Amino acid sequence: MRRAWRNVIVLLLAQALLGAQMSMIFIVGGLAGQMLSPNPCIATLPLSMMILGSALSARPLSGFMRRHGRRAGFLLSCGSAALGAAIAAYALASGNFWLFTASALFTGVYMAAQGFFRFAATDCAPPEFQSRAISWVLAGGLAAAFTGPLLVRWTAEVTAIPFLATYAAIIGLNLLGPVLFAFLDIPRPPAPAQGHSQGRPLGELLRVPQIAVAMICGMVSYALMNLVMTSAPLAVVGCGFATADAANIVSGHVLAMFAPSFFTGHLIARFGATRIVMVGLAILAGAGAVALSGVDLAHFYIAMILLGLGWNFGYIGATAMLTRAYRPEERERVQGLNDAIVFGGVFLASLSSGGLMNCMGGSAQAGWSAVNLAMLPFLVLAGGALLWLMLRPREVAR
């Protein structure tokens, strides 16, 4: 438990400090893309490329950490994020949209690594502590909810070229990575002995009901949150509000994403992961309903807070479901596959977000409505899969 708590604290701090860059990028990425883009329909393409970078790097990064340890993987991701921010700053200075888009692929490597923080928290934790360890690490995003938007407000317009100082600040955040991860105490996994079982093949793992449903629910929770959050700053500014209002709304959203993490693990332990995921999907549906009901600041705030809360229950619950469904020797392969699937779905959602927001209906309000209506079929998919899993034990018993 001492080692488990030490790692949880290190990862919580990493989520709080390094994780601030994610909210910063989601606030300014679409606005910077809109400023540079030759076509408004692809304004959010840089954010989509960041998520594509996450999807493409999740499995290789998981394999790299299996061979070289968690610390090496996390340090690699910080270097990649710093490089991506430097390229983005140069692209802003030169007005090059396509270079700005390409820079996001490097940031995506860090995004994938941050997703592994929650799994790393369980590596040395006893089974009864794992869901709480996941929740505590994600609770570090509570600090990021304040520091990220605050840094955006301080840096967005201090230079002649908007957002240039924001990306410089992101480089500085990543320089904290080596200091933090020096205290991480997760032993490198031992090399498997000759003839040692590698676990079930991936095809068989994907046919395990709990693994398949956990991946679907995790992907839908994260993808829908990203779909709406990517468009939110564009919608807020497009409806006549200031960039500072967009930053405050994203701050409230990120706060709602991570503040419940202090008790989500306890709720999962008491009521079960599947019930918590179902509640999360219902809250995501409520977020869409509020967003469709109006475009006042109050509607934006309430919808985005509900969106964050629904993501928290859905994503943490799905992660807890997944960690209980595989064998120890299957850990890295399942985690890498899960995050590749999750971020693949998030990439498609992000790619669709800009098109729905800027090219549907001819106004910011119409685009915002299209974004939120697009949530419905995916909520039906995840909810149906979860109900099937919950009812399945009764069918097997009969």
C-alpha positions as CSV (number, residue, x, y, z in Angstrom):
1,M,0.0,0.0,0.0
2,R,2.9,2.4,0.7
3,R,4.2,1.9,-2.9
4,A,0.7,2.1,-4.3
5,W,0.0,5.4,-2.5
6,R,3.4,6.8,-3.6
7,N,2.6,6.1,-7.2
8,V,-0.9,7.5,-6.9
9,I,0.5,10.8,-5.6
10,V,3.1,11.1,-8.4
11,L,0.5,10.3,-11.1
12,L,-2.1,12.6,-9.5
13,L,0.5,15.5,-9.6
14,A,1.3,14.6,-13.2
15,Q,-2.4,14.7,-14.1
16,A,-2.7,18.0,-12.3
17,L,0.4,19.8,-13.8
18,L,1.2,18.1,-17.1
19,G,-2.5,17.5,-17.8
20,A,-3.2,21.3,-17.8
21,Q,-1.9,21.3,-21.4
22,M,-4.8,19.2,-22.6
23,S,-7.4,21.8,-21.5
24,M,-5.2,24.6,-22.9
25,I,-5.0,22.8,-26.3
26,F,-8.8,22.1,-26.4
27,I,-9.5,25.8,-25.7
28,V,-7.2,27.3,-28.2
29,G,-6.6,24.5,-30.8
30,G,-9.9,25.0,-32.6
31,L,-9.7,28.8,-32.4
32,A,-6.1,28.8,-33.7
33,G,-7.1,26.3,-36.4
34,Q,-10.0,28.6,-37.4
35,M,-7.6,31.5,-37.6
36,L,-5.1,29.6,-39.9
37,S,-7.5,27.3,-41.8
38,P,-8.2,27.9,-45.5
39,N,-11.6,26.4,-45.0
40,P,-13.8,26.7,-41.8
41,C,-15.0,23.2,-42.1
42,I,-11.6,21.8,-41.2
43,A,-10.9,24.3,-38.3
44,T,-10.8,21.5,-35.8
45,L,-8.6,19.2,-37.9
46,P,-5.5,19.9,-35.7
47,L,-7.4,18.6,-32.7
48,S,-8.4,15.6,-34.7
49,M,-4.8,15.0,-35.6
50,M,-3.8,15.1,-31.9
51,I,-6.3,12.4,-31.2
52,L,-5.2,10.4,-34.2
53,G,-1.7,10.6,-32.8
54,S,-3.1,9.1,-29.6
55,A,-4.8,6.3,-31.4
56,L,-1.8,5.4,-33.4
57,S,0.7,5.6,-30.5
58,A,-1.4,3.8,-27.8
59,R,-0.4,0.3,-28.6
60,P,3.2,1.0,-29.5
61,L,3.6,3.0,-26.4
62,S,2.1,0.2,-24.3
63,G,4.6,-2.2,-25.8
64,F,7.4,0.3,-25.1
65,M,6.4,0.5,-21.5
66,R,6.2,-3.2,-21.2
67,R,9.8,-3.5,-22.3
68,H,11.3,-0.3,-20.7
69,G,8.9,0.5,-17.9
70,R,6.3,3.2,-17.2
71,R,8.8,5.9,-16.4
72,A,10.5,5.7,-19.7
73,G,7.2,5.8,-21.6
74,F,6.0,8.8,-19.7
75,L,9.2,10.7,-20.2
76,L,9.1,9.9,-23.9
77,S,5.6,11.4,-24.1
78,C,6.7,14.6,-22.4
79,G,9.5,15.1,-25.0
80,S,7.1,14.5,-27.8
81,A,4.5,17.0,-26.4
82,A,7.2,19.6,-26.0
83,L,8.3,19.1,-29.6
84,G,4.7,19.3,-30.8
85,A,4.2,22.6,-29.0
86,A,7.4,24.0,-30.4
87,I,6.4,23.1,-33.9
88,A,2.9,24.6,-33.3
89,A,4.4,27.9,-32.1
90,Y,6.5,28.1,-35.3
91,A,3.5,27.3,-37.4
92,L,1.5,30.1,-35.8
93,A,4.3,32.5,-36.3
94,S,4.6,31.5,-40.0
95,G,0.8,31.2,-40.6
96,N,1.1,27.6,-41.8
97,F,-2.1,25.7,-41.1
98,W,-0.8,22.3,-42.3
99,L,2.3,22.5,-40.2
100,F,0.2,23.4,-37.2
101,T,-2.0,20.4,-38.0
102,A,1.0,18.1,-38.2
103,S,2.4,19.3,-34.9
104,A,-0.6,17.9,-33.1
105,L,0.4,14.3,-33.9
106,F,3.4,14.7,-31.5
107,T,1.1,16.1,-28.8
108,G,-1.1,13.0,-29.3
109,V,1.7,10.8,-28.0
110,Y,1.4,12.6,-24.7
111,M,-2.4,12.3,-24.7
112,A,-2.0,8.5,-25.1
113,A,0.5,8.4,-22.2
114,Q,-1.8,10.4,-20.0
115,G,-4.5,7.8,-20.6
116,F,-2.1,5.2,-19.2
117,F,-1.7,7.1,-15.9
118,R,-4.9,5.4,-14.7
119,F,-3.6,2.0,-15.6
120,A,-0.2,2.7,-14.0
121,A,-1.9,3.5,-10.7
122,T,-3.2,-0.1,-10.6
123,D,0.1,-1.8,-11.4
124,C,1.3,-2.1,-7.8
125,A,-2.1,-1.7,-6.1
126,P,-4.0,-4.5,-4.3
127,P,-7.3,-5.4,-6.1
128,E,-9.5,-3.8,-3.5
129,F,-7.7,-0.4,-3.9
130,Q,-7.6,-0.3,-7.7
131,S,-10.8,1.5,-8.5
132,R,-10.0,4.1,-5.9
133,A,-6.5,4.5,-7.3
134,I,-7.9,5.1,-10.7
135,S,-10.3,7.7,-9.3
136,W,-7.6,9.5,-7.3
137,V,-5.3,9.8,-10.3
138,L,-8.0,11.2,-12.5
139,A,-8.9,13.6,-9.6
140,G,-5.6,15.4,-10.4
141,G,-7.4,16.8,-13.4
142,L,-9.3,19.0,-10.9
143,A,-6.2,21.2,-10.6
144,A,-5.8,21.1,-14.4
145,A,-9.3,22.5,-14.7
146,F,-8.1,25.7,-13.1
147,T,-4.5,26.0,-14.2
148,G,-5.1,25.2,-17.9
149,P,-7.8,27.8,-18.6
150,L,-6.0,30.3,-16.3
151,L,-2.8,29.9,-18.4
152,V,-4.9,30.5,-21.5
153,R,-6.3,33.7,-20.1
154,W,-2.8,34.9,-19.2
155,T,-1.1,33.9,-22.5
156,A,-3.6,34.0,-25.3
157,E,-3.2,37.6,-26.3
158,V,0.1,38.8,-24.7
159,T,1.9,38.5,-28.1
160,A,1.1,40.0,-31.4
161,I,0.3,36.6,-32.8
162,P,-2.6,35.1,-30.7
163,F,-1.8,31.9,-28.8
164,L,1.9,31.9,-29.5
165,A,2.7,32.4,-25.7
166,T,0.2,29.6,-24.9
167,Y,2.2,27.0,-26.8
168,A,5.4,28.4,-25.2
169,A,3.8,27.7,-21.8
170,I,2.9,24.2,-22.8
171,I,6.6,23.6,-23.6
172,G,7.4,24.7,-20.0
173,L,4.8,22.4,-18.5
174,N,6.4,19.4,-20.2
175,L,9.8,20.2,-18.7
176,L,8.3,19.3,-15.3
177,G,7.9,15.7,-16.5
178,P,11.4,14.4,-15.6
179,V,11.1,15.9,-12.1
180,L,7.8,14.3,-11.4
181,F,8.5,10.8,-12.9
182,A,11.8,10.5,-11.1
183,F,9.7,9.6,-8.0
184,L,7.6,7.0,-9.8
185,D,8.2,3.5,-8.3
186,I,6.7,0.9,-10.7
187,P,9.1,-2.0,-11.4
188,R,9.7,-2.9,-15.0
189,P,7.7,-6.0,-15.9
190,P,9.9,-9.1,-15.9
191,A,10.6,-10.6,-19.3
192,P,8.3,-13.6,-19.8
193,A,10.1,-17.0,-19.4
194,Q,10.3,-19.3,-22.4
195,G,7.1,-21.2,-22.8
196,H,5.3,-18.7,-20.5
197,S,1.7,-18.1,-21.4
198,Q,1.0,-14.8,-23.2
199,G,-2.7,-15.1,-22.5
200,R,-5.6,-15.4,-24.9
201,P,-5.2,-14.1,-28.5
202,L,-6.7,-10.6,-29.2
203,G,-9.6,-12.1,-31.2
204,E,-10.7,-14.2,-28.2
205,L,-10.3,-11.3,-25.8
206,L,-12.6,-9.2,-27.9
207,R,-15.2,-11.9,-27.6
208,V,-15.2,-11.7,-23.8
209,P,-18.5,-9.8,-23.1
210,Q,-17.2,-7.7,-20.3
211,I,-14.1,-6.6,-22.3
212,A,-16.1,-5.8,-25.4
213,V,-18.8,-3.8,-23.5
214,A,-16.2,-2.0,-21.4
215,M,-14.4,-0.9,-24.6
216,I,-17.6,0.2,-26.3
217,C,-18.7,2.3,-23.2
218,G,-15.3,3.8,-22.7
219,M,-15.0,4.8,-26.3
220,V,-18.5,6.3,-26.5
221,S,-18.1,8.2,-23.2
222,Y,-14.8,9.7,-24.3
223,A,-15.8,10.2,-28.0
224,L,-19.0,12.1,-27.2
225,M,-17.3,14.2,-24.5
226,N,-14.7,15.2,-27.1
227,L,-17.2,15.7,-29.9
228,V,-19.0,18.4,-27.8
229,M,-16.0,19.9,-26.0
230,T,-14.1,20.4,-29.3
231,S,-17.0,22.5,-30.7
232,A,-17.9,24.3,-27.5
233,P,-15.4,27.2,-27.7
234,L,-16.4,27.7,-31.4
235,A,-20.1,27.7,-30.4
236,V,-19.6,30.1,-27.5
237,V,-17.6,32.6,-29.5
238,G,-19.9,32.1,-32.6
239,C,-22.9,33.0,-30.4
240,G,-21.4,36.3,-29.5
241,F,-19.5,35.7,-26.3
242,A,-15.9,36.4,-25.6
243,T,-12.9,34.0,-25.6
244,A,-12.7,34.5,-21.8
245,D,-16.3,33.1,-21.6
246,A,-15.2,30.1,-23.6
247,A,-12.2,29.5,-21.3
248,N,-14.5,29.8,-18.2
249,I,-17.0,27.3,-19.6
250,V,-14.2,24.8,-20.5
251,S,-12.8,25.3,-17.0
252,G,-16.2,24.4,-15.5
253,H,-16.4,21.4,-17.8
254,V,-13.0,20.1,-16.9
255,L,-13.8,20.7,-13.2
256,A,-16.9,18.5,-13.6
257,M,-14.8,15.9,-15.4
258,F,-12.4,15.4,-12.5
259,A,-14.0,16.6,-9.2
260,P,-16.3,13.6,-8.9
261,S,-13.2,11.3,-9.0
262,F,-12.8,11.8,-5.2
263,F,-15.9,9.6,-4.7
264,T,-16.4,7.7,-8.1
265,G,-14.3,4.8,-6.9
266,H,-16.3,4.5,-3.7
267,L,-19.5,4.5,-5.8
268,I,-18.2,1.8,-8.1
269,A,-17.2,-0.3,-5.1
270,R,-20.7,0.0,-3.6
271,F,-23.0,-0.1,-6.6
272,G,-20.8,-1.8,-9.3
273,A,-19.1,-0.5,-12.4
274,T,-22.0,-1.3,-14.8
275,R,-24.5,0.8,-12.9
276,I,-22.2,3.7,-12.6
277,V,-21.5,3.5,-16.4
278,M,-25.3,3.5,-17.0
279,V,-25.7,6.6,-14.9
280,G,-22.9,8.3,-16.8
281,L,-24.6,7.6,-20.2
282,A,-27.8,9.0,-18.8
283,I,-26.0,12.2,-17.7
284,L,-24.4,12.6,-21.2
285,A,-27.9,12.4,-22.7
286,G,-29.0,15.1,-20.3
287,A,-26.1,17.3,-21.4
288,G,-27.2,17.0,-25.0
289,A,-30.8,17.9,-24.0
290,V,-29.7,21.0,-22.2
291,A,-27.5,22.1,-25.1
292,L,-30.4,21.8,-27.5
293,S,-32.7,23.9,-25.3
294,G,-30.8,27.2,-25.8
295,V,-27.5,29.1,-26.4
296,D,-27.4,31.4,-23.4
297,L,-24.3,31.3,-21.2
298,A,-26.3,29.4,-18.6
299,H,-27.1,26.7,-21.1
300,F,-23.5,26.4,-22.1
301,Y,-22.3,26.1,-18.5
302,I,-24.9,23.5,-17.5
303,A,-24.5,21.4,-20.6
304,M,-20.7,21.3,-20.3
305,I,-20.8,20.6,-16.6
306,L,-23.2,17.7,-17.2
307,L,-20.9,16.5,-20.1
308,G,-17.9,16.4,-17.7
309,L,-19.8,14.5,-15.0
310,G,-21.2,12.0,-17.5
311,W,-17.7,11.4,-18.9
312,N,-16.3,10.8,-15.4
313,F,-18.9,8.1,-14.5
314,G,-18.8,6.5,-17.9
315,Y,-15.0,6.5,-18.4
316,I,-13.9,5.6,-14.9
317,G,-16.7,2.9,-14.7
318,A,-15.6,1.4,-18.1
319,T,-12.0,1.4,-17.0
320,A,-12.9,-0.4,-13.8
321,M,-14.9,-3.0,-15.8
322,L,-11.9,-3.6,-18.1
323,T,-9.3,-4.0,-15.3
324,R,-11.4,-6.8,-13.8
325,A,-11.8,-8.8,-17.1
326,Y,-8.3,-9.7,-18.2
327,R,-5.5,-11.9,-16.8
328,P,-2.2,-10.3,-15.5
329,E,-0.2,-11.6,-18.5
330,E,-2.8,-9.9,-20.8
331,R,-2.6,-6.5,-19.2
332,E,-0.4,-4.5,-21.6
333,R,-2.0,-5.9,-24.7
334,V,-5.6,-5.3,-23.5
335,Q,-4.8,-1.8,-22.2
336,G,-3.0,-0.8,-25.5
337,L,-5.9,-2.2,-27.6
338,N,-8.5,-0.5,-25.4
339,D,-6.9,2.9,-25.7
340,A,-6.3,2.5,-29.5
341,I,-10.0,1.7,-29.9
342,V,-11.1,4.5,-27.5
343,F,-8.9,7.2,-29.2
344,G,-9.8,5.9,-32.6
345,G,-13.5,6.6,-31.8
346,V,-12.5,10.0,-30.3
347,F,-10.6,10.8,-33.5
348,L,-13.6,10.2,-35.6
349,A,-15.7,12.3,-33.2
350,S,-13.2,15.2,-33.3
351,L,-12.9,15.0,-37.0
352,S,-16.7,15.2,-37.3
353,S,-17.0,18.0,-34.8
354,G,-15.6,20.9,-36.9
355,G,-17.7,19.9,-39.9
356,L,-20.9,19.6,-37.9
357,M,-20.2,22.9,-36.1
358,N,-19.1,25.1,-39.1
359,C,-20.8,23.5,-42.0
360,M,-24.3,22.5,-40.8
361,G,-27.1,25.0,-41.0
362,G,-25.1,28.1,-41.7
363,S,-25.0,29.5,-38.2
364,A,-23.3,28.8,-34.9
365,Q,-26.5,27.8,-33.2
366,A,-27.5,25.4,-36.0
367,G,-24.0,23.8,-35.9
368,W,-24.1,23.5,-32.1
369,S,-27.5,21.7,-32.4
370,A,-26.1,19.3,-35.1
371,V,-23.2,18.4,-32.8
372,N,-25.4,17.6,-29.9
373,L,-28.0,15.6,-32.0
374,A,-25.1,13.5,-33.2
375,M,-24.7,12.0,-29.7
376,L,-28.0,10.1,-29.8
377,P,-27.1,7.0,-31.9
378,F,-23.9,6.4,-29.9
379,L,-25.7,6.7,-26.6
380,V,-28.2,4.1,-27.8
381,L,-25.3,1.8,-28.9
382,A,-23.5,2.0,-25.5
383,G,-26.7,1.8,-23.5
384,G,-27.9,-1.2,-25.4
385,A,-24.6,-3.0,-25.0
386,L,-24.5,-2.3,-21.3
387,L,-28.1,-3.5,-20.8
388,W,-27.3,-6.7,-22.7
389,L,-24.3,-7.3,-20.4
390,M,-26.4,-6.6,-17.2
391,L,-29.1,-9.0,-18.3
392,R,-26.8,-11.7,-19.6
393,P,-26.2,-13.5,-16.3
394,R,-29.9,-14.0,-15.9
395,E,-30.1,-15.6,-19.4
396,V,-27.1,-17.9,-18.6
397,A,-28.7,-18.9,-15.3
398,R,-32.0,-19.8,-17.0
